[in-house]
C-alpha cells in the first residue's frame, strides 16, 4: 500500500518513539517504561491487537 508508513517512520514522529519487531517486544518495552515512570499504559489499535495484549497480560 503506497499510503502505508513503516513502523520506524511512525516512531520518528513521536519524541522517544521506538519501533519494535513484534508485539511481545513492544509490550515488554512499554510495560517497563510505564512502570519506571509510574505512567498508565494505554494500548490502541485493532480489536485483534487488543485481544492479543489482553491475552498476554492475563486479562
VMD Tcl script that builds the backbone (N, CA, C; Angstrom):
set m [mol new atoms 177]
animate dup $m
set s [atomselect $m all]
$s set {name element resname resid chain x y z} {
  {N N UNK 1 A 0.846 -1.175 0.000}
  {CA C UNK 1 A 0.000 0.000 0.000}
  {C C UNK 1 A 0.892 1.239 0.000}
  {N N UNK 2 A 0.787 2.081 -1.003}
  {CA C UNK 2 A 1.658 3.260 -1.087}
  {C C UNK 2 A 1.387 4.287 0.016}
  {N N UNK 3 A 0.230 4.200 0.667}
  {CA C UNK 3 A -0.077 5.136 1.751}
  {C C UNK 3 A 0.466 4.658 3.091}
  {N N UNK 4 A 0.891 3.420 3.161}
  {CA C UNK 4 A 1.373 2.852 4.420}
  {C C UNK 4 A 2.729 3.439 4.787}
  {N N UNK 5 A 2.964 3.544 6.072}
  {CA C UNK 5 A 4.255 4.025 6.567}
  {C C UNK 5 A 4.884 2.915 7.390}
  {N N UNK 6 A 6.187 2.899 7.393}
  {CA C UNK 6 A 6.892 1.886 8.179}
  {C C UNK 6 A 6.780 2.217 9.665}
  {N N UNK 7 A 6.976 1.209 10.491}
  {CA C UNK 7 A 6.951 1.416 11.938}
  {C C UNK 7 A 8.016 2.418 12.357}
  {N N UNK 8 A 9.165 2.355 11.720}
  {CA C UNK 8 A 10.257 3.272 12.061}
  {C C UNK 8 A 9.883 4.723 11.741}
  {N N UNK 9 A 9.237 4.947 10.593}
  {CA C UNK 9 A 8.872 6.324 10.239}
  {C C UNK 9 A 7.777 6.856 11.159}
  {N N UNK 10 A 6.862 5.998 11.597}
  {CA C UNK 10 A 5.837 6.427 12.551}
  {C C UNK 10 A 6.456 6.723 13.910}
  {N N UNK 11 A 7.358 5.879 14.368}
  {CA C UNK 11 A 8.013 6.093 15.663}
  {C C UNK 11 A 8.772 7.409 15.678}
  {N N UNK 12 A 9.340 7.777 14.548}
  {CA C UNK 12 A 10.116 9.017 14.464}
  {C C UNK 12 A 9.246 10.262 14.648}
  {N N UNK 13 A 7.938 10.125 14.499}
  {CA C UNK 13 A 7.031 11.260 14.663}
  {C C UNK 13 A 6.803 11.622 16.124}
  {N N UNK 14 A 7.162 10.730 17.038}
  {CA C UNK 14 A 6.898 10.932 18.456}
  {C C UNK 14 A 8.201 11.002 19.238}
  {N N UNK 15 A 8.350 12.021 20.084}
  {CA C UNK 15 A 9.570 12.107 20.891}
  {C C UNK 15 A 9.751 10.837 21.724}
  {N N UNK 16 A 10.884 10.210 21.606}
  {CA C UNK 16 A 11.153 8.978 22.347}
  {C C UNK 16 A 10.516 7.743 21.743}
  {N N UNK 17 A 9.864 7.886 20.594}
  {CA C UNK 17 A 9.213 6.744 19.955}
  {C C UNK 17 A 10.217 5.701 19.513}
  {N N UNK 18 A 9.850 4.438 19.659}
  {CA C UNK 18 A 10.715 3.331 19.256}
  {C C UNK 18 A 9.876 2.265 18.571}
  {N N UNK 19 A 10.345 1.773 17.452}
  {CA C UNK 19 A 9.680 0.668 16.762}
  {C C UNK 19 A 10.240 -0.641 17.303}
  {N N UNK 20 A 9.383 -1.621 17.459}
  {CA C UNK 20 A 9.794 -2.936 17.938}
  {C C UNK 20 A 9.423 -3.979 16.888}
  {N N UNK 21 A 10.123 -5.114 16.865}
  {CA C UNK 21 A 9.904 -6.097 15.804}
  {C C UNK 21 A 8.588 -6.868 15.907}
  {N N UNK 22 A 8.027 -6.945 17.121}
  {CA C UNK 22 A 6.797 -7.716 17.287}
  {C C UNK 22 A 6.079 -7.283 18.565}
  {N N UNK 23 A 4.871 -7.809 18.762}
  {CA C UNK 23 A 4.068 -7.429 19.920}
  {C C UNK 23 A 4.740 -7.777 21.241}
  {N N UNK 24 A 5.275 -8.978 21.428}
  {CA C UNK 24 A 5.902 -9.267 22.725}
  {C C UNK 24 A 7.013 -8.275 23.083}
  {N N UNK 25 A 7.848 -7.931 22.125}
  {CA C UNK 25 A 8.932 -6.977 22.390}
  {C C UNK 25 A 8.370 -5.594 22.689}
  {N N UNK 26 A 7.371 -5.173 21.935}
  {CA C UNK 26 A 6.773 -3.855 22.147}
  {C C UNK 26 A 6.090 -3.777 23.504}
  {N N UNK 27 A 5.369 -4.822 23.869}
  {CA C UNK 27 A 4.662 -4.833 25.143}
  {C C UNK 27 A 5.643 -4.854 26.309}
  {N N UNK 28 A 6.701 -5.623 26.196}
  {CA C UNK 28 A 7.716 -5.668 27.255}
  {C C UNK 28 A 8.333 -4.285 27.465}
  {N N UNK 29 A 8.717 -3.631 26.376}
  {CA C UNK 29 A 9.312 -2.299 26.468}
  {C C UNK 29 A 8.316 -1.299 27.054}
  {N N UNK 30 A 7.091 -1.314 26.568}
  {CA C UNK 30 A 6.077 -0.367 27.037}
  {C C UNK 30 A 5.768 -0.572 28.515}
  {N N UNK 31 A 5.648 -1.817 28.945}
  {CA C UNK 31 A 5.363 -2.095 30.356}
  {C C UNK 31 A 6.515 -1.647 31.242}
  {N N UNK 32 A 7.732 -1.885 30.806}
  {CA C UNK 32 A 8.906 -1.475 31.586}
  {C C UNK 32 A 8.958 0.048 31.714}
  {N N UNK 33 A 8.750 0.746 30.600}
  {CA C UNK 33 A 8.799 2.211 30.631}
  {C C UNK 33 A 7.664 2.786 31.483}
  {N N UNK 34 A 6.476 2.215 31.386}
  {CA C UNK 34 A 5.350 2.693 32.188}
  {C C UNK 34 A 5.623 2.478 33.672}
  {N N UNK 35 A 6.180 1.329 34.019}
  {CA C UNK 35 A 6.487 1.033 35.421}
  {C C UNK 35 A 7.554 1.984 35.953}
  {N N UNK 36 A 8.602 2.224 35.160}
  {CA C UNK 36 A 9.692 3.108 35.581}
  {C C UNK 36 A 9.204 4.529 35.838}
  {N N UNK 37 A 8.269 4.994 35.032}
  {CA C UNK 37 A 7.812 6.378 35.145}
  {C C UNK 37 A 6.523 6.524 35.948}
  {N N UNK 38 A 5.913 5.401 36.327}
  {CA C UNK 38 A 4.649 5.456 37.049}
  {C C UNK 38 A 3.476 5.844 36.162}
  {N N UNK 39 A 3.654 5.692 34.866}
  {CA C UNK 39 A 2.619 6.087 33.908}
  {C C UNK 39 A 1.630 4.949 33.664}
  {N N UNK 40 A 0.480 5.312 33.172}
  {CA C UNK 40 A -0.536 4.364 32.748}
  {C C UNK 40 A -0.211 3.925 31.330}
  {N N UNK 41 A -0.329 2.652 31.059}
  {CA C UNK 41 A -0.070 2.135 29.713}
  {C C UNK 41 A -1.399 1.996 28.978}
  {N N UNK 42 A -1.506 2.659 27.844}
  {CA C UNK 42 A -2.706 2.606 27.008}
  {C C UNK 42 A -2.328 1.957 25.688}
  {N N UNK 43 A -3.090 0.949 25.290}
  {CA C UNK 43 A -2.854 0.272 24.016}
  {C C UNK 43 A -4.002 0.633 23.085}
  {N N UNK 44 A -3.669 1.134 21.910}
  {CA C UNK 44 A -4.679 1.497 20.923}
  {C C UNK 44 A -4.398 0.751 19.631}
  {N N UNK 45 A -5.439 0.385 18.950}
  {CA C UNK 45 A -5.267 -0.311 17.684}
  {C C UNK 45 A -6.510 -1.112 17.359}
  {N N UNK 46 A -6.310 -2.186 16.662}
  {CA C UNK 46 A -7.421 -3.028 16.223}
  {C C UNK 46 A -7.924 -3.915 17.361}
  {N N UNK 47 A -9.094 -4.510 17.166}
  {CA C UNK 47 A -9.602 -5.481 18.132}
  {C C UNK 47 A -8.651 -6.669 18.227}
  {N N UNK 48 A -8.051 -7.028 17.113}
  {CA C UNK 48 A -7.077 -8.123 17.108}
  {C C UNK 48 A -5.917 -7.794 18.042}
  {N N UNK 49 A -5.360 -6.600 17.906}
  {CA C UNK 49 A -4.248 -6.188 18.761}
  {C C UNK 49 A -4.678 -6.158 20.222}
  {N N UNK 50 A -5.824 -5.574 20.495}
  {CA C UNK 50 A -6.312 -5.500 21.877}
  {C C UNK 50 A -6.474 -6.897 22.470}
  {N N UNK 51 A -7.018 -7.824 21.695}
  {CA C UNK 51 A -7.171 -9.200 22.169}
  {C C UNK 51 A -5.845 -9.861 22.471}
  {N N UNK 52 A -4.867 -9.652 21.609}
  {CA C UNK 52 A -3.531 -10.218 21.832}
  {C C UNK 52 A -2.909 -9.656 23.105}
  {N N UNK 53 A -3.047 -8.352 23.306}
  {CA C UNK 53 A -2.484 -7.725 24.509}
  {C C UNK 53 A -3.187 -8.262 25.751}
  {N N UNK 54 A -4.503 -8.339 25.721}
  {CA C UNK 54 A -5.240 -8.860 26.875}
  {C C UNK 54 A -4.819 -10.286 27.200}
  {N N UNK 55 A -4.631 -11.117 26.193}
  {CA C UNK 55 A -4.161 -12.487 26.420}
  {C C UNK 55 A -2.790 -12.496 27.075}
  {N N UNK 56 A -1.900 -11.642 26.611}
  {CA C UNK 56 A -0.526 -11.623 27.123}
  {C C UNK 56 A -0.432 -11.094 28.548}
  {N N UNK 57 A -1.336 -10.182 28.923}
  {CA C UNK 57 A -1.288 -9.652 30.286}
  {C C UNK 57 A -2.200 -10.433 31.232}
  {N N UNK 58 A -2.869 -11.444 30.710}
  {CA C UNK 58 A -3.662 -12.330 31.549}
  {C C UNK 58 A -5.024 -11.801 31.949}
  {N N UNK 59 A -5.612 -11.002 31.081}
  {CA C UNK 59 A -6.959 -10.476 31.375}
  {C C UNK 59 A -7.963 -11.165 30.467}
}
mol reanalyze $m
mol bondsrecalc $m
mol representation Tube
mol addrep $m
